[in-house]
Amino acid sequence: MKGAVTIAEWIDRFRAVGLDELAMRKWHRLFEEENPEGHQRFLEWLGASPEQIADIRKM
């Protein structure tokens, strides 16, 4: 098993289980509200740039 999953792979998984853009945004919003530090670490693990992380966390 490789060490990380790319953002594109993660989005593909979300879509494969039926999540649309609105549902993915809701998932991120809940993650941010309930565990902001975990959300930050998760986005870093996915290899998101600091700019991408800031944009995602603003949603």
Helices and strands as residue ranges (DSSP letters): H 7-16, H 21-34, H 36-45, H 50-58
